[in-house]
Amino acid sequence: MKAKNTLLALLLSSVGLNVFAQAPPLVYTVENTGGSCTAPPLPTFEQLPTIQPLTDPFMWSDGRGRSTNFSDWECRRNEIKAEIENYEIGRRPSRPQTITASYVPGTTAGTGTLTVNVTVNGKTLTLTSAVALPTSGTGPFPAIIGMNSASGSVPATVFTSRNVARITFSHNNVTTYGNPSLNDPYYQLYPDQNLENSGQYAAWSWGVSRLIDGLELVQASLPIDLKHIGVTGCSYAGKMALFSGAMDERIALTIAQESGGGGAPAWRVSETLGAVEKLGATDYRWFKDDMKRFSEANVAKLPEDHHELMAMIAPRALLVTGNTDFEWLANPSAYVSARAAHEVWKTFGIGDRFGFYIDGGHGHCAIPATQQPAVEAFVDKFLLGNTTVNTNITTNPYPGLYYQRWFKWWGTNNPVLPAEPIGKRTWLEAECATVGSGWSVRSGNDASNGKYVQVQSGLNSPTTAPTNTSSYLVMPFTADSTAVYNFVARQNVPVGEDYGYWLKIDNGEFQSVTSELATNGGFESGTGNTLTGWSVLNGGSAISATTVPAEVHSGSRAMKAVNATAQTDFWRLQVTSLGIPTTIGKQYTISYWVKALAPNGSIRISTGTSNSQFQPDQTIGTEWQKVSWTITANIATTTFLFDMAKVANTYYIDDVSIKEVNTGSGWNWIKLREASLAAGPHTLTVAYNAGGGTKLDKMVVATSLASISDLGGTAATCTVTGNATSVAANGIDVYPNPAQDKINIKLGANQLNVKSIEVVDVVGRVMSRVNVGKQTTLSIPSNQLKPGVYMVRFKGDTTTTQRVVIQ
C-alpha cells in the first residue's frame, strides 16, 4: 500500500499537482522572506542582453535555469526586487533599528492618530497617520492603508460597512509629492540617497513598511489585525500601492487602481503603443534618473518588467484596475502585463488571488458600479477571510488581443517575440473614400498613391459634428478579428496651423480629434479637487484649490486657488497632466486664462523642480488675461507647477490647454483614436472640424503602431473612378451615405441630363438600374445588397460616379 501511495505522489508531481502540499500562505510576518537569499548579479547597462518579449519570472538571474517550485519563489522574488531597485527606483533601505510608535485616540469615537518615529544616524523621520476604526466591536480589525487618503479612491463604504479600519499614509511625511528636495525627511535619514539615484517610489514604499512597523509596536492600544492589512491607491498613488505591496510581504491585499505607466503596464508593451506613459515619458522624480537609459529601443535591455513587479506580490492577493477612457494609462499594456503576471499565480495553483478589471465609461479614479463588486470580493476574501466569494476576475475589452505572444517563449530558453498576426492592419487611401464636396482631392508626388485630400478653405465645424454628407470622407474596411485597433493618419500640417477632425466608427457617435492635446474648458466637470483631465495637489494645509461657479472666464466654473497664510515668496499649486499624451522631447504650448483678487499679482509655470524650466514671471491684474508659454526645450516631465506671487492670496485659473508645437516637419503619422472592434465589416467616417492647409494622405487601422512609417502600406482597394466633388458640383446629392434600406438621390436641375442611374459592385456588375425620366428626386432600394462598397453611376451627356457604402 505504501508503494502505491508513493507511486501516486510521483505521478501527481510529474504533472505539477501535489495534493499533499499545503496552499501557499496568504500573508507573511516579515517584510521580505528572501532577505537571506544570495543576491543576484546586476550587470552594467552595456552588459545586459536584449530580450524583446516579456522576461521570464521563473528564470534565475545568473542564467542557471528556471524553477517553478514554490519553495524557490522567495529567493527568485528577492532577485526581481534587487533588479527593480537597481535599474528603476533606487535602493530601498532595510528596516532601521530604532523605531518608536504611539497611538492617541481622538475626541470622536473611532478616530485617532498613529505616530511613528524612525531614527537613523541621529536624524528622525516622523510619520503621522489618521486612523478611523470601526465603531462597533473591539477588534482586532482588518485594515486598509490608503495612499494619502483614508481609503485611497475606493468608496469608504466598501470598508466601513465591513468593519475594516482605515489608515492614511501621508506620503509627504517621507518625501514631497511633485516637489522632492534633499531637505525631505527621507533624504535627511539617508544622505547617500539623492534625487538622481533614488526615486520616490523607493522612498514611499519604504515609508509604508515603516508604518506597518509602527502598527506592530502599538498592538496593545491600536487593535489592528496584522494578518489582514491591505493597501490601495489610484493613478500615481496606484503605483505607490503596487510598489508597497510588492516590497512588503506583510501586506495581504493590494488594490492598484488605474496605475498607468510605471505601475501595472509592462514597459516593453507600452513602447509599442501610441500616446501612453512610456519609460522615457514618465515622471523622473518617481524613478532614478538613469532608468532613462532603457527608453525607446533600449527598453528590451531591462532585465525585468512590470509583470514581475506585480508577480512579486504572489502568493498574496492583488487586484488591478484600468480605465479605457484614458489612453495615457496604457490599458492594453496593463492587460498584457496582467495576463503574464497571472501565470505566476496560476502556476502555484492560486489563480483566484490575482484579478484585473479593465473597463471605461467613468472618470479617472472613479469606482463605477460595474467595478465595485470586484473590489468588494477581494476585500471580503483577503481581508475578511470569506472564502466563498468569487475572485476569478479577468474583465477586459480585449477578447482578440494575442497577449500570449509576449510570454510564449517562457521555458524555451529562446526569447523571441513572435510577429503580430498578419492581416490586422488595413491601409485606407483618403482619396479612395467616398469624398464629400467639402473636401478636395489633390495630386502630390510626396503623397501615397500620388494623391491626398484637403478640407476646402473656410469650412469649419469645431463645436459640433457636421451632419451633411458633403462634409464626410467615408472609408469602408474589414477587421479580420476582434481586437483593439488604432486609427492613425498620415498628414502634413503647415507650421503654426491646427488640424481638426470628427471621427465616427460605424453608427457610433462622432468624436472630436484636434491638435490641441488637452483643454479644460472652465473645469465645468470638476468638483473640489477632482478636475477633468487634471490632478491638483495642495501645496500645504493653508492652500485650497477648488472649482467655483463665480469669477469664471467662460463656461460655468473656474479653479480658485487660495492661500490663507502670508508668504515671503511664491506659493505653489501643482497640476499634473493626467491622460494628456505629452511626449518627452517634443515642444508644447500651455495656455490659460488667469486673474488675481488683488492688483499686481504675478504667476509663472515650471515643468517641475528637477531639471525645471520656468516661464518668465507674468504680471497679473484683477481682470482676466490669457497667458501662453511655449516650452522650447525638451520637457523633462508632464507635470506643471503654478507659482503665484505673495501679492495676492487668491487666483482664478480657467480654460487651460496644452498643444503640441508644430515644427513643420512634413508628413507625419499621428494617432487619432483607438477603438475595440468586432471581426467583420466596418465604416470609418471622417468629417471636417476646421479647414485650412492640412493635407490628409491616408489612414491605417492597426492593432500595433510598430513599423508605421514613410508612405505606409498599399491600400486594399483604390480605384478612383470619381468622387462626390464632381457629382455635387453638378447639383447631384446622394444620401444617406452609408445607406441601409435605400439610396436617395436629388438631381436638382439635372445639369448632366441624366437618363439612367445604375448601382454597380466593385467588379463592375450592375446590381440595380432605374430610368430617370422627368424625375428630379428618386430612391433606389438597397436593402437587397450585401454590405460593402458600390458605385452609383449617373449616365447622361457624360457619365460620372460616386462611391456609396451599404451597411
N, C-alpha and C positions, 0 to 999 in steps of 0.2 A: 504493500500500500504506500509506503514511504517513497519507493522508487517511482510509482505512478505520479505522486504529487510533485516530485522533483522534476519529472519529465514535463508535466503540465506547466509548471512555473517557467521552465526553459522555453517551451513553445510560446507561452504568452509573452515572455520577454522578447522573443525574436520578432514579434510583430509590434513591439512598442507598448504592450499592455502588461502592467504588473498589478494584478488585483490585490497583492499582499502589501503594496506600498500605500502609505497614507497620502492624502491630498496635501499639496504644498501649503505652508502656513498662509494665513490671511494677512498677517502683520508680524513685525518683529519688535524686540525690546531694545535693539541697538540701532544706531544711525546708519552704520554700514557693516553688514555681515562679512564683507570681503576685505575688511581693513587689514587683515594679516596676510593676505594673499600676495604672491610675488608681483611686483609692479611690472607692467608691460613695457616693451621697448617703445620709445617715442621718437621715430626718425625725424630728421630735419625735413623741411618742405621739399628740398631738392631730392631727397632720398625716397620720398613717398611714391608708390606706384599709382598708376591711373586705373581706376575701377569705374567704368561708366554706369553699370546698374547699381542698385542699392546694395550696400555692403552686407555681408553675411553675419548676423548677430551671434551665431554659434561658432564662428571661426576664431581660434586663438590669435592674438595679435602677433605672436612671433612666427606664425606660419606653420606650426607643427601639426595642424589639422583642425578638426572641429569636434564638438561634443554637444549632443542634445540631452545628456543626462542632467537631471535637475540637481544632482549632487555637485556638479561642476559650475552651476549657474552663478553662485555668489562670487566666484573668482572671475568668471567671464564678465559678469556685470561690473565688477570693480575695474576691469580693463577698459570697458566702454566709458566709465566715469573718468578715468585718468585721461583718456583721449579727448573727451569733451572739454575737460578743464584745460588741457594743454593747447588744443587747437582752436577753441571757441570762446570760453568765458573767463579763463584765467584760474589760477589756483584757488581752491576753496579750503580755507583753514579748517583743521580738525577742532573738536570741542576743546575750548580753553579749560584750564584747571580751576580758575576762580570765577564762579558764577553764584550769585545770590538772587533770591526771589522773594516777593511778598505779595499777598493779595489783601486788598482792603475793600470790604463790601460798600456799596453806595447807599445813599439815603433812600433810594427807591428799591423796593423788593426785587430781587433777581438781577440787580446790577452791581458792578464793582470794577475795580481796576487791578490788573496784574502788572507788576513792575519787575523787570528782570535786569540785573546789573551784571555786565560782562567786563572783567578786568584783565588786560593784557599789557605787560611792560609798563605798569604804573598808570595806564590810561583806562578810563571806564566808559563803556557804551551802555546807555540805558534804553531799554525797550518798554514802552508804556502802552498797554493794550486794554481797551474797553472790553468788558465781559458781560454777556447777557445770559443769565441762567434761566432754565425753566422755573416757573413759579409754583409748580406742584411737584411733589416728590423730593427725596433727599439725595438722589444720585447714588453712585457716580453716574454722570451724564455723558453720553457721546457728545462730541464737539466738532464744529466746523470752524476752521480758521479762514476768514475771508481776507483777500488781499486788499488792504486799505479800506475795507468796509466790513461790517459785521458778517455779512453772508455773500460777499462778492456781488455778482449781478444776478444771483438766484433769488427769486422771491423769498422774503423772510419767512412766509407762512409754511414753506416746504419744511423748514426746521422747527419753527415754533410749534406747529401742530403735532410734531413728533417728539417733543421734549428733548430737542437737541440744543446744547449750549452753543452760543455764537461768540467767537473771539476775533477781534480785529488785529491784523498785523499791520502796523503803521510803518510802511517801508522807509519813510523819510527819517525815522529814527536811526536807520543804518546808513543810507546814502540817498540824497535828494533826487527824486524823480525829475528828469528834464534838465537839471542843473547841478550835476555832481561836481564836487570840488574836493581837493585834498584836505580841506577842513572838516569834511564829513566824519562822523564818529568812526565809521569802519576803517577809513584810511588812516585815522589817527592811531587806531589799535595796531594796524599792520602797515608800517612805513614802507615795506618792500612792495606793497600793492599800490598802484597808481592808476591814473585814468587811461593809460596806454596798455598796460599788461593785465588789467583786471576789469572785466565788465561788471555791470551792476547785477546781472543775474547770478553771478557767483556770490556777490555780497548779500543780495536779498534772500536767496535760498539759504545761505548760512544763517541769516537772521531768523528765518522761520525755524530752523533747527534749534537756535538758542531759545526761542520762545517755548518750544516743546521741552527743552531742558528745564525752563522755569516751571512749567506745569508739573514736571516730575518732582520738583522741590517743594511745591505747596499743596501736595495732595491732602494734607490734614485740614486745610482751610478752604480749598477750592476743589470740590468733588467732581473731577473730570475723569471719565473712563479712558485711560491711556491706551487701551487696545482698540479704541474706536474713535480715532481722530481723522478728520478729513480736511482737505484744503481746496479752495476754489477761487477763481478769478476769471476775468474776461479781457480780451484784447491783450495789451501789454501785460496786464495782470494775469491773463490766462497763461502766458508764457511763464510768469513768475510762479504760478501754481504748479505748472508742469515741471519746471526745474526743481521746485521744492519737493514734489512727490517723488521725482526720480532720485534725488540725492539723499533722502532720509527715509529709511525703511520702517520708521515708527509711524508713518502716515498710512492709514488703512485704505483711504479712498481719495483719489484725485479727480476733480471735475475741472477740466481745462476748456473754457468756453471761448470759441472764435479767436484762437490764439494767433493765427496768421503766421507769416514767415518768421522763422526763428523759434516757433513753437512746434505744433504738430506737423506742418508740411515738411517734406524732405527737401533739402536744398537742391539736390540733383534734379528732382522732378520739377520744381518751381522754375529752374533755369530754362526749361523747355516751353514754359507758358508765356503769356503776354505781360500785361501791366500788373504784375504781382510783386509782393515783397520778396525780392531775391537776396541772395547772400551779399551781393555788392550794394544793395539798396536799403539795407536795414539800418537801424539806428546804432551807431557805433559807440554810444555811451553804454549800451547794454552788453556789448561784446568786446573782447580785447581787439585792439587795433589791427594786429597782424592776421586776424581772420580774413581780412580783405584779400590776402594772397590767393584765397580759394575762389575768388569771384569769377563769373563767366566761364571761360573754357577750363579753368583750373578747379572747378568745383568737384570734378571727378577724382582729384587727388586727396580730398578729405577722407581720412581713414575710417570715419564713421558718418552717420547721418541721423536725422531726427526720428526715423522709425526705431532706431536703437535708443535714443533718448526716452521715447515712450516705453520701449521694452524694458528699460531699467526698472520700471515700476512693477513688472511681473516678479512674483506671483500675486502681488497685491492688486487692488481694483483701480481701474481707470475708465473714465467716460470723457470723450472729446466731442465737441460740437462745432458746426460750421454754419456759414450764412452765405448762400449763393448770391445774395443781392450785393455783396461787396467783393468785387474781383480782386482787390488788393490782398485779401485774406488767403488767396491761393487755394481755394477749396478743392479743385481736382488733385492738387498735390497732397493736401491733407488726407484725401480719400485713399490715394495710392499708398501713402505712408502708413495710414491706419491699417489697411489690408496687410501690409508687410509686417507691421508690429504684431498684429493679431496672430500671426503664425507662431510667435513665441508662446503666447498663452495656450494656443491650441496644441502645440507640441507637448506641453506639460499637462494636457488634459483638463484645462480650466478655462476654456474659451469664453465662458459666461462672465468672467471677471473683467473683460475688456469690451467696451462698446463705443459706437460712434453714431452721431445723429447729425446729418448734413441736410439742411433744407433752406428755404428762403421765405420771402413774404413777410419779413418782420425787421424791426430796427436792429442796428448793431448793439449787441449785448443785451437784447431783449429775449427772455424765455417765452416763446409763444405757447399757446395751449397744446400745440402738436408735440413740442419737446418736453413739456413738464412731466408727463408720465414716465419718460425715460429717466429723468433726473430723480424723480421720486423712487423709482425702482432701485436705482443704485444706492440711494440713501437708505432705503428700507433693508436691503440685503447686507450692505457692508458697514453701515453704522449702527443699525438696529438688530442685525442678525436674523432677519426674516428670510429664510432660505427658500420659501415657496414662491417668491416673486420671480418673474422672468426678466433676466438681464441679457438675453441674447439679442442685442440690439445693433443692427448694422444698416440703419436707414440712410439712403443716399439717392441722388438723382442721376447716377451714372451707370445704368444697367449694362451698357455695351462697352464700357471702358476696359481695355485689355490691360488691367493692372498687373497681371501675373508676369508680364514680360520683364518687369523691374526686379523680380527676385526669382525668376525661373532657374537661374544658374546656381542657386544655393545648393551646396552639397556636391557640385560637379567639379569644383576647383578650376572652372573656366568662366571668368567674369565677363561674359559677352551680353550686351543689351540687344535683344532682337529688334529688328526694324518694325516700325508700326505696320499694321496690316495694309496691304495695297488696296487702293480704292476708297480711302477715307479722306480724299482731297479732290475737290471739284473746282475747276477754273472757269470763271464766267467773264467773258468779254462784255464790257459795258455797252459797246455799240451794237452787240448782238441781242440786247434786250428788246422788249417792246418799248421803244423810245418815245416818250410823250413830247408834245410840241414845245414844252417848256425847256427842253434840252436841245443842244445842237451836237451833231456828230461831226467831228473834225479829224483831219489827217495829221499825222506826225511821225516822222521817221524814228523817233525815240520811244514811241508807244508800241505796246504789244499788238500784233496784228495790223500795225500801222495806223490805228485809229483810237480816238478817245472821245469822251463826251464832256460837255460843259453846260452848266445852267445858264440860260440866257440872261444877259445883263438886266439888272433891275428887278428881277423876280426874287421874292423872299417870302418866307413864312416861318419866322423864328419862334413864335409863341404857340402856334397850334399846327398840326399836320394838315397840309392841303388835302382837299377832297376831290379835286378834279383830276381825272386820269391823265390830262396833259402834263401834269407835274411829276408823273411816275416813270421810273425805269422798272420794268417787270422782268425778273430773271428766274425762270424755272430751273430746278435742279433735282437730283435724286440722291438721297442718303442711303448708302448700301447697308448701314447697320445703325442700331440705336446707340447714340453716344452724345457727348458734349462737343459742339462744333464752334470754332472761332470764325468770325466773319471779318476778313481783312481786305483792305482796299489799297491798290497801288494808285497813288495820286501825286500830283505836283502842285504845291501850294505856293503862290508868289510870296516874296518877302513882305512881311507886315500885314498879310491878309489872313482872315479866319476862314475856316471851312465849316459847313454845317449840313447835315442830312437828317431826314426822318427815315427810320428803318422799320419795316414790318415783315414778319415771317408768317406765311400762310394768311390766315384770317385773324391773327392777333392784333394787338394794339400797336400803333406807331410809337417808337421810342426815339427821342432826340439824341443825336450824336454831334458834338461840336468840338472845335479845337480848344474850347475852354474846359480845362480838366475838371474844375470844380467851381461851383458857385453856391453860396449860401445866401439865398435871396431874402435876407432880413431875419433869418433864424425863425421863420414862422412855425416850423415844426418842432422847435425846441422848447423844453420846459426845464427850468432850473439850469443845471449844468449839463443837461443832455441835449446837445445841439446837433442838428442834422449834419453829418459829414465831419464833425469836429469833436475833439475831446479837450475839455478845458480843465486845467489844474490850477487851483487857487495857490497863489504864492505865499500863503500864510493865513493864519486864522483871522486876521483882520481884513483880508481881501475877500470880496464876494464877487461872483460872476454869474449873473442871471439873465434871463431873457425877459424883456418888458414890452408892453404894448405902447408905452409912451415914448416920445422923443425918437421916433423912427425916421430913417431916411426914406425908405419905401417899404411897401407891404404893411404888415401888421405888428411886427416885433423887431426888436434890436437887442444886441447884447449890451448889458450895462455892467461896467467894471467899477467897483467902489473899493477904496482903501481908507478905512476909518482911522488909521494910525498915521501920524505925521512922519514924513520921510525926509532923510537928508540927501537922498539922491533919487534915482529912478526906482519905481516899483514894477513888478513883473507879473505878467499873465501869460501862461503857456497855452498854445494852441497846436495840437498835433493833427496833421492832415490824414486822418484815418480814411482808408478807402480811396485815396487820391493816387493815381498811378504815376507819381513823380519818379524819375529815374536819376540815380546818382550820375553826374557827369553832363547832364543836359542843363539848359538855361530856362528859367521861368520868370514870369512876371506875376507878382502878387499885388492885388489892388483891393482897396477897401475904402469905405466912407467912415469918417470919424468926426466927432465934436467933443469938446470938453465942457464941463459945467462952469469953469472959471476961465477967463481970458489968459492968453499967453501960455497955454499948456504946451507940452511937447511930447512927441511919440516917435518911436523908432522900432524897427523889426530887426531881429537877427535870426540866423538859421541855427542857432544853438551856441553854447559857450565853448564847446570843443571844436576847434578849427572854425570858429564862428565868423560870419560875415555880417557886418552891421550896416543897415541903411542909415544914411545921414539923418540927424535929428530933424524932424518936421515940426514947425510951429503950428499949433492947433488952437483955433479960436472957439467961440461959442456957437458958430454956425457950421452946418455940415460942409465938409470939403472932401474931395476924393484924393487919395494918396496912392501912388503906384511906385513899385520898386522892381526893377529888372535885375535879377541876380546874374551878373555877367560872368562870374567864375563858376567852376564846378561846385554844385552844392554837396555838402557832406552829410546832410540829414534832411528828412522830410518833416521836421518839427520846427515851428516858428515861435519865437518869443516876442511878445508885445511889451515893450518897455514904456511906461508912462512917467512923465516928469512929476516932481513933487508939487508943482504949482497948482495943479488941480487934483482933487481926490476922487473925481467921478468922470469917467469917459464912456461914450457910447460908440460902438462899432457896428457897422451894418454892411450888407452886400459885399461880402468878401469873395474874391475869386482868385483862382490860380490858373495861369495859362502858359503853355509851352511857347517859348520864343522860336518862331520860325526863322531859320537862318538861310532859307532859300537854297537848299542843297539838292534841288531837282526832284526826281521821282523817289518816293519813299513808300514802303509798306507800313500801313497804320491799322492797327486792330480797332474795329468799330464796336463790336459787341460779341457776346457768346450766348449760346442757347443749347438746351437739350432737345434733340430731335429724334423722333422715331424713324425707323427704316422706312423708306418709301419716297414718293414724290413730294416736293415742297416748292414754295414760291417765295423768293426774296423780292420785296418791293422797296425801292429807294426813291424817296421824294425829296425835293429840294427844300432846304432850310433858308439858304441865302445864295444869291447869285454872285458872280464875280469871275475871277481868273483861275480858280482852282480847276485842274484837269483831273478827271476820273477815268482811269485806263481800264481797270479790270478788278474783279473780286476773286477771292479764293475762300472756299468753305472747307475748313480743315480741322482735324482733331488735334493737330500739333502745329506750333508755329516754327518748328525747326525747318531749316533749309528753304524758307520762303525769302527769295531774294531776286535781284535782277528783274527780268521780264516775266518770271514765273513760268508755269507750265502751259501747255496747249489746251485751249478750251475744248470741251467735249463736242459741241456743235456750234458753228458760227458761219451761217450762210446769210450774208447781208443782202437781201433782195429788196429792202425798202424799210422805212421806219415811219413812225407816226407823224414825224415832222412834215414829210411830203404829203401825207394824207390830210393832216389837219390844215396844211397850207392851202388845200383846195376845198376847204369848207366841209370836210367829212369828219364826223365824230363817231368813234366806235366805243361802246361802253356796255356793261362794266368789263373791266379787264384786270384781273382774271374774271372769267364768266363761269356760271354754273348751269342754269337751265336754258338760257337764251342769250344771244348776242344782239344788242340793239344798235341800229345804225341810223344816223341822221346825215342825209346827203346835202342839206342846205339848198343852195342854188344849183347844185349838180353841175359844177363847172367842167367836170370831166365827161359829162354826157354819159354817165354810167348806165349801161343797158342790162348787165347781169353781175351778180356777186357770187363768188364761189368760196367755200371753205375747203382748204387743201391741207393734207397732212405733210409731215416733213419729208416724205419720199415722193411727193407730187401727186398722190391720189386725190381726186375730187370727192370729198365726203358729203357735200351738200351744195345745192345751187338754187338760186332764186332769180327770177326775172324782175326787173325794177319797174318797167312801165312808167306810169306817171307818179309813182310813189316817191316821197322825199323822206319818209320815216318808215322803217320796217324792222322786223325782228326775224332772226334765224334761230330755230330751235337747236340747242347744243347739248341737250341732256342725254342724247344717244351716243355722244362722242366719249371716248375714253379720255381720262385726264392726260394732259400733255400740251405740247406747243403746236399750233396750227397757223396757217396763213389765210387771212381774208383777202381775196383777190378781187379788185374792182376793175371790170372790163368795160371800157368805153372808147373815147377817142384815143386814149392811151391806157396802158394797164399799170396799176400800182398796187402794192400790197401792204398789209400791216400784220405784224405778229400778234397773236392773241393766245392767252393761256386758258385752258379749260380745266377746271378743278373737279 
